[in-house]
Amino acid sequence: MNRKIDSRQVSLAVLIASLYAVLTVILGPFGYSWIQVRVSEALTPLPYLLGLPAVAGLTLGVVVANIFSPVGLPDMIFGPLLTLAAAVLSWKLNFDSGLVACIYPVVVNALGVSAYIAGFYGVRYELSVISIGVGEVISVVLLGYPLLRVLERTGWTTEQ
């Protein structure tokens, strides 16, 4: 399938990337530890409605945000890869449910980010999974899902 990427899609991706990065950096201590509530993760269900531009924007936003991470290179490499995986799952395997689209970022980040964060901070993996998982539920489900519903009701979608 040969689809052209239009300026609206590029602009949307850049907007999402910018929002994600700025929110994460401004709220730094809340998003860069084994105990974290990364408020910018509220944007992670957006691929459900906005498709590929949201996938690209989230991934790029994590790349930029994680440049400022105290964890360094592991966070700059694995964070965006985990976000990409969760975003693609939310986009393609959502079973027409925004709530299902919220599950992937929670699970992927709780299990994946903990794999390198736990060692960096010297905490048990299981404890990190619980901590990051709770933070993800707060950001993605309690903040992101209502955002998704508002955007859905106001007609924010892209061609999928």
N, C-alpha and C positions, 0 to 999 in steps of 0.2 A: 504494500500500500504506500503510495507516494503522497504524503501530506506536507504541505508547506507550513512552516512555522511563521505565523504572522506577528506583527509588532505587539499586538494585544497580549499574546501568549508570552512573549519575551518580557514585556513590561510587568506582567503578573508574576512571572518567575523572579524577576529582580525585586519587585515589591516584597514578596514573601521572604526572599533571602535577606533583604535589608531589615525587615521587621524582626525576623528570627535572630539575626546577629546582634542588632542593637539592643533588643530586650535582654538577650543573654549576657552581653557585656555589661550593660548598665546594672543589672541585678546580679553581677558576678558571683559573690559568695553563695548565693542561693542556687547556682547552677553548676558549680565546679567542685563538688566534693562527693563523698560516698553517701552523705546525707544531702539530698538535693531536691528542690522543687524548681525545676527549670520552667518558668512561666511561659517561655517561648514555645515549649512543647505543646501548648494549646493550639498551635498551628498545624500540628502533625496529622490531624484527621482531614485536612483540606484536600488531599488527593482524591478522596471520595467524590467530591463535587467538581474539583477543578482539574483533575487529571494530571497529565504530564507537566504542565507548567508548575504545579504545586510540588510534584516530585523533584523537579530540577531546583526549584527555589529553596525547598527545605534542605536538600543535600548541600547546595552552595552556602546556604545560611549557616549550616553546621560547620562547614569547612572554615568559614570566616570566624565564627564564634569560638571555635576550638583552637584557633591561633593564640588566643589569650588564656587558654587552660593551663593551670599549673602542672597538669599531667604530661603535657608536651606531645611529642610525636605519636605515641599510641592513641591519644585522643583525637589528634588531627587525621589519623588514618582510619582507625576503626569506628570512631563516632560517625563520620559521614557514610561509611559503608553500611553500618547498622541502620542509619536513618534512611538510606536509599532502599534497603531491603524492606523495612517497615512501610515506607511510603508506597512502594510498588504493590505490596500486599494489600494495603488500604485502598489502593486504586483499583486493582484487578480482582481481588478476592474478598469483596465486601458483602456479597450475597444481598445486595441492594439494601444494606442497613448501615446507617451512619454509626450506630453503636458498635457494630462489628468492626468497622474501620478504625475505631478507637482502640480496639484490643491489641492490634499489632504493635503500635509504638510502645505500649505498656510492657508487653511480654518481651519483645525484641530488645528493648533498652534495659529492662530489669535483668535479663539473663546475659545479654551481650556486653553492655557497658560494665557490669559488675565483674566480668572476666578479667578486665585489666585495671579497673579502679580499685578493687579490693586489695590487690597486691601493692599498688602504689601507696595506698593509705594504711596498709598493714592491718586490715580487718578481715574477718572471715567472709568468704564468698557468699554464704547463705545470708549473713546479716546485711551485706551490701545489696543482694537481690531484694530482700524485703524493704530496705530503706529506699532504694531507687524505684522499686515497684510502687510503693506508697506515694512517692513524689510524682511519679508518672500518672497515677490514678488522679491525683489532685489536679495536675496540669492538663492532662489529655481528656479525662472524662468529666471532671467537675467544671473545668473552664472551656476546654476545646469542644466538647459535644454541644453545649448551649450555643457557642459561636457558630458551629456547623449548622445547627437548626435555624438560627437567625439568617444566615447566608442562604440556606435552602429556601426559606420562606420568602426571601426578597428576590429570588431568581438568579443568584450568583452561580453560574455553571459555565463550563466550556464544552465544546463539542467533544464527545467521548467515543 
